[in-house]
Amino acid sequence: MLYMILGHDVPNSLAMRKETRPAHVERLKLLQAEGRLILAGPRPAIDALDPGAAGFVGSLVVAEFADLASARAWADEDPYVKAGVYSHVDVQPFIKALP
């Protein structure tokens, strides 16, 4: 089943994000290689492709996991969680309706 993982950044997270991003992306690439990643990306703090110093307010990942507990366990091990980039993470089942 698919699950939505919605990370919420702490204020002023940009420097921590930049430092931790390579490890974060590497984990996402593993999901992609397994054919389980549907989409992933940051949520900019402003309406711009490159928010610059405004930074980000969080991230969204939609991926396939065996169950909610597995999705939660994966999210809990994210480098952004461990580095304190995220204040909290929501993990919920997701049903892709379109396309």
N, C-alpha and C positions, 0 to 999 in steps of 0.2 A: 504494500500500500504506500501511497505518497504521504509525505509529511511536510508541513511548512515549519521552518525554523526561522524565527524572527528575533534577531539580536537588537537590543536597544543600547546605544552607546552612552557612556558617562559624558558629562560636559567636558569640553576641551580634549577630546580623545585623539585628535589628529596625529600627534607625535607618537603616541603608543600604537596607533593603527599602522603608521608607516614602518615602525620598527618590527612589528609582529606580522605584517602582511605576507611575507614570503612563506612562513610556516602555515598560515591560514590557507593560502592558495594551494599549497602542496597537498593538504588534506582534501581539498575540493577536487583537485586533479585525480586523486585516487578514486573518489566516488565516480568521477567521469569515466575513468578507465574501466571501471566495473559496470558501466552502463546504467548507473543508478541516479545520476545527477540530471535533473530536468532544467533547472536554472539557478543561478546564484549571482548576487551582486550587491553593491553598497547602496544605501539610501542617502543621497546628498542632502545637506542641511538647507540648501537653496535650490531654486529651479534652474539648474545648470548642469551640463555634462561634466564640467570640471569646476567643482565648488571652491577650489583654491583654499584659502585660509578659513573659510566658513566650515569646511570639513564635512563630516557625515553624522547622521543621527542613528545609524544602525545598518543592518544587513538583512537580506532575505535569501534563504536557501530553500529550494523545493527538491526533495530527493526521495528515493524509494528505500524503505527500511522494512524489516520483518514485522515490526510492531511499534507501538508508541514508546515502550520502554527502551527499545533499541535506538530509536531516533533521539530520545532524551539523553541516553548514555553517550551517543556520538556528539551531540551538541555540548554536553558538559565537558568534553575533552578538547573543545576548540581552543586553539591558541589565543584567540581574542578573549575568551572567558578566563583562561589562566592568567593572562597579562592584565586583566582588569579593564579592558576596552569596553566590554559590555556591562551595564548595570544589572541587566537581567535578560533572559532568553525565554521566549514563548515557543512551545513546540505543540503543534496541533495536527490532527489528520487533515488531509487535503484531497479533494476530488477534482481532478482536471476535467472540466466540462468542454472547453474549446481551446484551441482548434482541434 
